[in-house]
């Protein structure tokens, strides 16, 4: 997507970010977050202290958002972690790929040396394929740790790459 820009999120972006997060939370298929969170709780989490939050926009419309943070505190704070969300109507347009690449650059600039995702739902094949194509590799499989709303307990992957 050539006209996509990614920038730091601001307070006026909250409504657009909620319009992205709400359907993903309600589906319950990709985020290990409560499906019944309301707008206030979801945005408080997304904008938690220590989260660097960004939005991806095109032609004035916010189509995605992500955050990065330290994966752990103290001796593990050199590894970044993140969460990414694309508006359901904008999927398949390269927005998640652009946010992923942007997050790697941002993480490097913030001093992180690696990116690690702790729970990539194995049935989320689009995410697994995307992260694999961007150089993350599966370093672990957690059996049945994610309660999928239709499939029941499914595996999650731990994925990692150096920056």
Backbone as a chain_set.jsonl record, in Angstrom:
{"seq": "XXXXXXXXXXXXXXXXXXXXXXXXXXXXXXXXXXXXXXXXXXXXXXXXXXXXXXXXXXXXXXXXXXXXXXXXXXXXXXXXXXXXXXXXXXXXXXXXXXXXXXXXXXXXXXXXXXXXXXXXXXXXXXXXXXXXXXXXXXXXXXXXXXXXXXXXXXXXXXXXXXX", "coords": {"N": [[0.843, -1.175, 0.0], [0.9, 1.982, -1.066], [0.177, 4.571, -0.229], [0.072, 4.558, 2.494], [0.601, 5.704, 5.757], [2.424, 5.702, 8.804], [2.182, 6.582, 12.132], [2.758, 8.02, 15.437], [0.209, 7.293, 17.771], [-2.538, 9.336, 18.853], [-4.643, 11.052, 21.237], [-7.073, 11.878, 19.834], [-7.346, 9.716, 18.13], [-8.542, 7.607, 19.39], [-11.283, 6.741, 19.047], [-11.208, 5.617, 16.455], [-9.286, 3.608, 16.832], [-10.609, 2.009, 18.691], [-12.692, 1.154, 17.04], [-11.346, -0.64, 15.511], [-10.273, -2.479, 17.347], [-12.531, -3.482, 18.753], [-14.192, -5.354, 17.106], [-12.294, -7.383, 16.803], [-11.74, -8.187, 19.415], [-14.32, -9.102, 20.138], [-14.663, -11.251, 18.347], [-12.765, -13.035, 19.337], [-10.689, -14.702, 18.466], [-7.976, -14.239, 18.085], [-6.573, -12.5, 19.905], [-5.331, -12.806, 23.191], [-7.104, -11.703, 25.145], [-9.764, -10.415, 27.216], [-12.966, -11.032, 25.858], [-15.151, -9.469, 26.409], [-14.405, -6.912, 27.066], [-14.904, -3.424, 27.494], [-14.919, -0.258, 25.726], [-13.399, 1.642, 27.223], [-11.789, 0.019, 28.917], [-10.366, -1.538, 27.059], [-8.957, 0.415, 25.577], [-7.47, 1.553, 27.645], [-5.768, -0.565, 28.221], [-4.458, -0.878, 25.691], [-3.105, 1.531, 25.507], [-1.383, 1.371, 27.668], [1.004, 2.302, 30.246], [4.327, 2.428, 29.121], [3.772, 1.281, 26.686], [4.327, 1.863, 23.3], [2.448, 3.369, 21.061], [1.059, 3.169, 17.833], [-0.516, 4.27, 14.778], [-1.795, 3.243, 11.616], [-2.502, 4.86, 8.677], [-4.499, 5.831, 5.854], [-5.425, 8.043, 3.387], [-6.618, 9.669, 5.318], [-8.032, 7.861, 6.88], [-7.911, 5.683, 9.607], [-6.514, 2.595, 9.589], [-5.242, 0.599, 10.916], [-3.539, -0.414, 13.949], [-0.843, -0.581, 16.232], [1.13, -1.651, 19.058], [4.285, -1.447, 20.714], [6.399, -2.74, 23.249], [8.534, -3.362, 26.093], [9.313, -6.747, 26.398], [9.772, -8.046, 28.81], [10.609, -7.102, 32.183], [13.499, -5.495, 33.669], [16.229, -7.604, 33.393], [15.3, -8.651, 31.021], [14.481, -6.627, 29.399], [15.496, -5.801, 26.968], [14.374, -6.986, 24.853], [11.774, -6.664, 22.589], [8.18, -6.631, 22.474], [4.955, -6.991, 20.99], [1.672, -5.973, 19.793], [-0.734, -6.196, 17.224], [-3.196, -4.799, 15.143], [-5.534, -4.861, 12.588], [-8.058, -3.144, 10.845], [-11.03, -4.953, 10.272], [-12.226, -4.62, 7.701], [-10.114, -3.827, 6.178], [-8.279, -5.789, 5.857], [-5.778, -7.857, 4.296], [-4.498, -6.036, 2.685], [-1.881, -5.363, 3.06], [-1.359, -3.919, 5.327], [-0.806, -4.892, 7.932], [1.694, -6.029, 7.432], [3.184, -3.714, 6.791], [2.981, -2.38, 9.261], [4.311, -4.232, 10.866], [6.961, -4.171, 9.801], [7.538, -1.468, 10.28], [7.413, -1.498, 13.062], [9.647, -3.042, 13.711], [11.747, -1.379, 12.934], [11.224, 0.801, 14.609], [11.486, -0.421, 17.12], [14.222, -1.077, 17.067], [15.265, 1.545, 17.015], [14.499, 2.34, 19.528], [16.197, 0.938, 21.069], [15.926, -1.801, 21.422], [16.928, -5.215, 20.957], [15.821, -7.468, 19.886], [12.759, -9.047, 18.767], [9.936, -10.474, 20.192], [7.15, -12.554, 20.159], [4.79, -13.693, 22.326], [2.459, -15.212, 22.244], [1.204, -16.307, 19.634], [-1.558, -17.218, 18.059], [-2.001, -20.423, 16.894], [-3.924, -21.19, 15.026], [-4.376, -18.883, 13.685], [-3.571, -18.468, 10.877], [-2.89, -16.561, 8.954], [-1.489, -14.6, 10.396], [0.643, -16.14, 11.381], [1.897, -16.842, 8.954], [2.566, -14.274, 8.0], [4.345, -13.286, 10.032], [6.35, -15.194, 9.867], [7.25, -14.73, 7.252], [8.437, -12.301, 7.673], [10.686, -12.861, 9.024], [10.523, -13.867, 11.619], [10.821, -16.678, 13.75], [9.448, -19.777, 14.774], [9.888, -20.581, 18.069], [8.891, -22.03, 20.027], [6.112, -24.06, 21.05], [3.052, -23.842, 22.536], [0.979, -25.997, 23.988], [-2.501, -26.097, 23.586], [-3.109, -23.652, 24.919], [-4.691, -21.487, 24.275], [-8.017, -20.514, 24.348], [-10.052, -21.007, 21.93], [-13.003, -19.653, 20.477], [-14.576, -21.291, 18.829], [-13.137, -23.61, 18.171], [-12.192, -24.608, 20.518], [-9.619, -25.484, 22.919], [-6.571, -24.448, 21.56], [-3.269, -24.541, 20.12], [-0.584, -22.221, 20.777], [1.982, -20.171, 19.452], [5.35, -19.285, 20.242], [7.189, -16.766, 18.962], [10.14, -15.407, 17.451], [12.677, -13.005, 16.619], [15.848, -11.619, 15.797], [16.791, -8.181, 15.896]], "CA": [[0.0, 0.0, 0.0], [1.855, 3.077, -1.22], [-0.242, 5.806, 0.432], [-0.076, 4.285, 3.921], [1.578, 6.327, 6.642], [2.356, 5.202, 10.178], [2.594, 7.646, 13.048], [2.356, 7.837, 16.826], [-1.216, 7.497, 18.041], [-2.886, 10.482, 19.69], [-5.966, 10.932, 21.863], [-8.179, 11.903, 18.873], [-7.403, 8.439, 17.397], [-9.143, 6.57, 20.223], [-12.493, 6.164, 18.442], [-10.816, 4.773, 15.328], [-8.618, 2.415, 17.36], [-11.657, 1.16, 19.26], [-13.438, 0.527, 15.935], [-10.497, -1.741, 15.052], [-10.125, -3.473, 18.405], [-13.779, -4.107, 19.216], [-14.566, -6.6, 16.431], [-11.275, -8.416, 17.049], [-12.009, -8.707, 20.76], [-15.585, -9.854, 20.15], [-14.433, -12.527, 17.653], [-12.067, -13.877, 20.293], [-9.907, -15.726, 17.774], [-6.565, -13.906, 17.893], [-5.973, -11.847, 21.063], [-5.574, -13.428, 24.492], [-7.679, -10.635, 25.956], [-11.192, -10.671, 27.452], [-13.861, -10.696, 24.744], [-16.206, -8.544, 26.836], [-13.892, -5.606, 27.445], [-15.543, -2.258, 26.901], [-14.008, 0.687, 25.086], [-12.476, 2.211, 28.193], [-10.82, -0.985, 29.378], [-9.511, -1.924, 25.93], [-8.035, 1.509, 25.265], [-6.534, 1.678, 28.763], [-4.756, -1.596, 28.011], [-3.681, -0.585, 24.472], [-2.261, 2.686, 25.817], [-0.748, 1.172, 28.98], [2.339, 2.881, 30.395], [5.356, 1.585, 28.525], [3.393, 0.918, 25.319], [4.521, 2.854, 22.247], [1.281, 3.062, 20.23], [1.085, 3.77, 16.508], [-1.637, 4.006, 13.877], [-1.533, 3.228, 10.174], [-3.632, 5.537, 8.042], [-4.488, 6.087, 4.423], [-6.474, 8.988, 2.993], [-7.284, 10.159, 6.514], [-8.71, 6.79, 7.616], [-7.028, 4.808, 10.384], [-6.803, 1.222, 9.165], [-4.574, -0.346, 11.801], [-2.815, 0.129, 15.089], [-0.003, -1.535, 16.95], [1.989, -1.117, 20.101], [5.427, -2.236, 21.144], [6.799, -2.532, 24.636], [9.51, -4.338, 26.544], [8.685, -8.05, 26.64], [9.921, -8.308, 30.237], [11.277, -6.036, 32.923], [14.849, -5.785, 34.131], [17.2, -8.28, 32.534], [14.675, -9.015, 29.751], [13.883, -5.447, 28.764], [16.13, -5.514, 25.675], [13.566, -7.686, 23.853], [10.474, -6.014, 22.398], [6.963, -7.421, 22.28], [3.966, -6.097, 20.403], [0.361, -6.45, 19.356], [-1.066, -5.546, 15.957], [-4.609, -4.945, 14.801], [-5.957, -4.241, 11.333], [-9.52, -3.082, 10.727], [-11.493, -6.111, 9.498], [-12.521, -4.286, 6.302], [-8.871, -3.459, 5.489], [-7.362, -6.93, 5.864], [-5.305, -8.316, 3.002], [-3.99, -4.904, 1.899], [-0.494, -5.108, 3.411], [-1.268, -3.003, 6.46], [-0.098, -5.579, 9.018], [3.094, -6.137, 7.006], [3.789, -2.39, 6.955], [3.115, -2.115, 10.69], [5.372, -5.095, 11.368], [8.253, -3.609, 9.397], [7.703, -0.213, 11.018], [7.671, -1.811, 14.469], [11.022, -3.508, 13.84], [12.583, -0.172, 12.868], [10.978, 1.567, 15.83], [12.088, -1.154, 18.235], [15.673, -0.857, 16.968], [15.537, 2.93, 17.407], [14.282, 2.432, 20.981], [17.26, 0.199, 21.741], [15.669, -3.235, 21.553], [17.784, -6.03, 20.096], [15.052, -8.587, 19.34], [11.297, -8.978, 18.878], [9.38, -11.774, 20.572], [5.71, -12.636, 20.362], [4.62, -14.765, 23.3], [1.274, -16.034, 22.027], [0.626, -16.209, 18.294], [-2.504, -18.331, 18.002], [-1.595, -21.277, 15.768], [-4.98, -21.216, 14.015], [-4.331, -17.593, 12.985], [-2.573, -18.808, 9.855], [-2.425, -15.338, 8.276], [-0.468, -13.988, 11.239], [1.817, -17.019, 11.388], [2.563, -16.69, 7.654], [3.147, -12.935, 7.946], [5.514, -13.171, 10.895], [7.399, -16.048, 9.301], [7.802, -14.04, 6.078], [9.208, -11.15, 8.146], [11.895, -13.326, 9.688], [10.354, -14.469, 12.941], [10.751, -18.127, 13.676], [8.797, -20.431, 15.907], [10.869, -21.117, 19.006], [8.171, -22.862, 20.982], [4.679, -24.291, 20.835], [2.375, -23.998, 23.816], [-0.192, -26.813, 23.647], [-3.838, -25.845, 24.112], [-3.153, -22.531, 25.864], [-5.635, -20.453, 23.836], [-9.398, -21.024, 24.234], [-10.695, -20.5, 20.709], [-14.451, -19.724, 20.704], [-15.213, -22.356, 18.043], [-12.307, -24.812, 18.1], [-11.758, -25.029, 21.848], [-8.204, -25.221, 23.18], [-5.648, -24.569, 20.424], [-1.882, -24.193, 20.433], [-0.051, -20.902, 20.486], [3.402, -20.192, 19.132], [6.256, -18.233, 20.655], [7.968, -16.438, 17.776], [11.252, -14.537, 17.816], [13.697, -12.635, 15.63], [16.786, -10.562, 16.179], [16.617, -6.94, 15.157]], "C": [[0.889, 1.238, 0.0], [1.458, 4.349, -0.477], [-0.442, 5.629, 1.934], [1.004, 5.026, 4.698], [1.345, 5.787, 8.05], [2.933, 6.278, 11.074], [2.192, 7.282, 14.466], [0.862, 8.113, 16.98], [-1.398, 8.669, 18.994], [-4.289, 10.279, 20.242], [-7.117, 11.0, 20.853], [-8.329, 10.603, 18.055], [-8.159, 7.357, 18.156], [-10.382, 5.937, 19.601], [-12.142, 5.219, 17.302], [-10.138, 3.5, 15.812], [-9.647, 1.474, 17.971], [-12.453, 0.463, 18.152], [-12.649, -0.632, 15.322], [-10.464, -2.853, 16.094], [-11.419, -4.198, 18.743], [-14.141, -5.369, 18.444], [-13.56, -7.729, 16.653], [-11.482, -9.032, 18.427], [-13.26, -9.577, 20.766], [-15.439, -11.207, 19.445], [-13.724, -13.518, 18.566], [-11.15, -14.923, 19.692], [-8.413, -15.448, 17.725], [-5.883, -13.268, 19.098], [-6.316, -12.624, 22.329], [-5.996, -12.334, 25.476], [-9.158, -10.943, 26.153], [-12.068, -10.178, 26.296], [-14.884, -9.637, 25.118], [-15.677, -7.182, 27.289], [-14.669, -4.496, 26.758], [-14.468, -1.325, 26.333], [-12.957, 1.205, 26.058], [-11.398, 1.238, 28.628], [-9.855, -1.358, 28.259], [-8.495, -0.829, 25.609], [-7.035, 1.744, 26.394], [-5.423, 0.639, 28.632], [-3.852, -1.237, 26.828], [-2.674, 0.543, 24.721], [-1.613, 2.573, 27.204], [0.592, 1.892, 29.045], [3.384, 1.901, 29.847], [5.033, 1.109, 27.121], [3.669, 2.104, 24.397], [3.479, 2.522, 21.184], [1.33, 3.865, 18.932], [-0.217, 3.459, 15.778], [-1.131, 4.035, 12.443], [-2.743, 3.85, 9.508], [-3.391, 5.752, 6.563], [-5.669, 6.977, 4.105], [-7.301, 9.443, 4.2], [-8.013, 9.118, 7.334], [-7.68, 5.926, 8.337], [-7.452, 3.369, 10.123], [-6.158, 0.179, 10.064], [-3.901, 0.369, 12.942], [-1.939, -0.978, 15.658], [0.662, -0.832, 18.11], [3.191, -2.032, 20.246], [5.775, -1.817, 22.556], [7.941, -3.497, 24.936], [8.767, -5.637, 26.851], [8.701, -8.407, 28.125], [10.56, -7.095, 30.889], [12.721, -6.433, 33.211], [15.717, -6.435, 33.078], [16.612, -8.725, 31.196], [14.155, -7.828, 28.962], [14.557, -5.025, 27.463], [15.393, -6.199, 24.522], [12.2, -7.012, 23.795], [9.376, -7.059, 22.22], [5.957, -6.468, 21.66], [2.653, -6.783, 20.131], [-0.067, -5.58, 18.188], [-2.524, -5.824, 15.637], [-4.904, -4.176, 13.518], [-7.476, -4.249, 11.302], [-9.988, -4.243, 9.853], [-11.761, -5.821, 8.017], [-11.262, -3.943, 5.499], [-7.866, -4.608, 5.436], [-6.986, -7.318, 4.432], [-4.729, -7.225, 2.127], [-2.555, -4.53, 2.258], [-0.297, -4.212, 4.614], [-0.498, -3.646, 7.618], [1.384, -5.726, 8.682], [3.812, -4.798, 7.213], [3.973, -2.055, 8.434], [4.217, -2.972, 11.296], [6.749, -4.542, 11.052], [8.548, -2.314, 10.149], [8.054, -0.498, 12.474], [9.1, -2.305, 14.676], [11.983, -2.311, 13.836], [12.452, 0.646, 14.157], [11.629, 0.89, 17.027], [13.606, -0.983, 18.242], [16.034, 0.544, 17.468], [15.368, 3.133, 18.915], [15.309, 1.627, 21.773], [17.01, -1.28, 21.958], [16.558, -4.004, 20.582], [17.059, -7.215, 19.474], [13.572, -8.295, 19.513], [10.819, -10.376, 19.216], [7.878, -11.643, 20.766], [5.439, -13.879, 21.204], [3.442, -15.686, 23.02], [0.653, -15.696, 20.671], [-0.266, -17.434, 18.137], [-2.244, -19.134, 16.725], [-2.653, -21.339, 14.672], [-5.082, -19.908, 13.248], [-3.252, -17.702, 11.905], [-2.066, -17.582, 9.101], [-1.321, -14.674, 9.078], [0.801, -14.835, 11.254], [2.594, -16.866, 10.082], [3.24, -15.321, 7.546], [4.422, -12.867, 8.769], [6.659, -14.04, 10.395], [8.053, -15.353, 8.112], [8.657, -12.837, 6.469], [10.372, -11.576, 9.045], [11.741, -13.841, 11.103], [10.313, -15.987, 12.767], [10.097, -18.661, 14.936], [9.881, -21.0, 16.801], [10.21, -21.972, 20.074], [6.712, -22.974, 20.613], [4.079, -24.603, 22.201], [1.059, -24.743, 23.574], [-1.46, -26.384, 24.379], [-3.984, -24.644, 25.019], [-4.146, -21.437, 25.487], [-7.011, -21.08, 23.669], [-10.093, -20.344, 23.059], [-12.209, -20.66, 20.869], [-15.162, -20.832, 19.923], [-14.447, -23.67, 18.102], [-11.88, -25.345, 19.458], [-10.284, -24.733, 22.043], [-7.344, -25.468, 21.934], [-4.262, -24.133, 20.88], [-1.6, -22.736, 20.125], [1.452, -21.042, 20.271], [4.116, -19.051, 19.845], [7.154, -18.014, 19.44], [8.986, -15.352, 18.112], [12.089, -14.199, 16.593], [14.597, -11.578, 16.224], [16.483, -9.327, 15.339], [17.967, -6.44, 14.667]], "O": [[1.566, 1.504, 0.993], [2.333, 5.141, -0.125], [-1.066, 6.473, 2.576], [2.181, 4.98, 4.339], [0.221, 5.46, 8.431], [4.012, 6.815, 10.824], [1.398, 6.367, 14.686], [0.326, 9.051, 16.389], [-0.538, 8.958, 19.826], [-5.034, 9.425, 19.761], [-8.073, 10.238, 20.996], [-9.333, 10.419, 17.367], [-8.393, 6.281, 17.606], [-10.521, 4.714, 19.623], [-12.717, 4.136, 17.195], [-10.383, 2.424, 15.267], [-9.561, 0.261, 17.783], [-12.846, -0.693, 18.309], [-13.231, -1.508, 14.682], [-10.61, -4.029, 15.76], [-11.405, -5.403, 18.994], [-14.385, -6.396, 19.077], [-13.937, -8.901, 16.686], [-11.408, -10.25, 18.588], [-13.258, -10.668, 21.336], [-16.019, -12.2, 19.886], [-14.046, -14.706, 18.567], [-10.859, -15.931, 20.336], [-7.643, -16.335, 17.357], [-4.688, -13.491, 19.291], [-7.457, -13.048, 22.516], [-5.337, -12.084, 26.485], [-9.75, -11.657, 25.345], [-11.921, -9.05, 25.825], [-15.431, -8.972, 24.238], [-16.433, -6.382, 27.84], [-15.044, -4.611, 25.591], [-13.271, -1.583, 26.453], [-11.765, 1.208, 25.75], [-10.223, 1.597, 28.698], [-8.652, -1.48, 28.493], [-7.316, -1.111, 25.395], [-5.883, 2.095, 26.139], [-4.261, 0.938, 28.906], [-2.627, -1.285, 26.942], [-1.551, 0.516, 24.219], [-1.329, 3.59, 27.837], [1.248, 2.075, 28.019], [3.314, 0.696, 30.092], [5.907, 0.589, 26.428], [3.275, 3.231, 24.7], [3.602, 1.517, 20.484], [1.603, 5.065, 18.93], [-0.925, 2.51, 16.115], [-0.183, 4.743, 12.105], [-3.875, 3.427, 9.739], [-2.257, 5.841, 6.091], [-6.795, 6.69, 4.512], [-8.521, 9.584, 4.114], [-8.565, 9.444, 8.384], [-6.695, 5.492, 7.74], [-8.585, 2.976, 10.397], [-6.495, -1.003, 9.982], [-3.712, 1.586, 12.918], [-2.268, -2.161, 15.569], [0.753, 0.395, 18.155], [3.129, -3.224, 19.945], [5.487, -0.703, 22.993], [8.27, -4.351, 24.112], [7.715, -5.62, 27.489], [7.751, -9.002, 28.634], [10.999, -6.172, 30.204], [13.106, -7.585, 33.013], [15.917, -5.883, 31.996], [17.362, -9.142, 30.314], [13.462, -8.005, 27.96], [14.212, -3.981, 26.909], [15.745, -6.015, 23.357], [11.55, -6.815, 24.821], [9.632, -8.209, 21.863], [6.096, -5.252, 21.794], [2.532, -8.005, 20.224], [0.201, -4.379, 18.162], [-3.021, -6.932, 15.833], [-4.566, -2.999, 13.386], [-8.109, -5.234, 11.682], [-9.403, -4.493, 8.8], [-11.545, -6.689, 7.171], [-11.329, -3.784, 4.28], [-6.726, -4.415, 5.014], [-7.761, -7.136, 3.494], [-4.491, -7.453, 0.941], [-2.058, -3.496, 1.813], [0.825, -3.789, 4.892], [0.367, -3.007, 8.216], [2.236, -5.563, 9.555], [4.919, -4.76, 7.75], [5.006, -1.507, 8.821], [4.975, -2.501, 12.144], [7.606, -4.454, 11.93], [9.672, -2.091, 10.599], [8.899, 0.184, 13.054], [9.706, -2.019, 15.708], [12.914, -2.248, 14.639], [13.443, 1.118, 14.714], [12.254, 1.554, 17.855], [14.205, -0.77, 19.296], [16.979, 0.716, 18.239], [16.019, 3.995, 19.507], [15.292, 1.632, 23.004], [17.807, -1.948, 22.616], [16.899, -3.501, 19.512], [17.622, -7.902, 18.622], [13.176, -7.426, 20.289], [11.246, -11.351, 18.599], [7.401, -10.737, 21.45], [5.821, -14.987, 20.827], [3.416, -16.819, 23.501], [-0.29, -14.91, 20.576], [0.226, -18.562, 18.087], [-2.264, -18.59, 15.621], [-2.314, -21.521, 13.503], [-5.805, -19.834, 12.255], [-2.177, -17.112, 12.01], [-0.919, -17.57, 8.653], [-0.323, -14.231, 8.511], [1.907, -14.304, 11.151], [3.821, -16.77, 10.103], [4.365, -15.223, 7.055], [5.464, -12.441, 8.271], [7.822, -13.649, 10.497], [9.276, -15.382, 7.974], [9.506, -12.399, 5.692], [10.966, -10.75, 9.739], [12.731, -14.217, 11.731], [9.828, -16.499, 11.758], [10.188, -18.069, 16.012], [10.701, -21.804, 16.358], [10.883, -22.563, 20.918], [6.148, -22.102, 19.952], [4.532, -25.497, 22.916], [0.124, -24.174, 23.011], [-1.499, -26.315, 25.607], [-4.909, -24.611, 25.831], [-4.418, -20.548, 26.295], [-7.166, -22.059, 22.939], [-10.646, -19.252, 23.188], [-12.663, -21.698, 21.349], [-16.243, -21.265, 20.321], [-15.057, -24.739, 18.084], [-11.275, -26.413, 19.544], [-9.746, -23.829, 21.405], [-7.382, -26.544, 21.337], [-4.108, -23.449, 21.892], [-2.287, -22.104, 19.322], [2.098, -21.922, 20.84], [3.548, -17.975, 20.028], [7.796, -18.943, 18.95], [8.731, -14.486, 18.949], [12.201, -14.992, 15.658], [14.177, -10.755, 17.038], [15.984, -9.426, 14.217], [18.04, -5.397, 14.017]]}, "num_chains": 1, "name": "protein.A"}
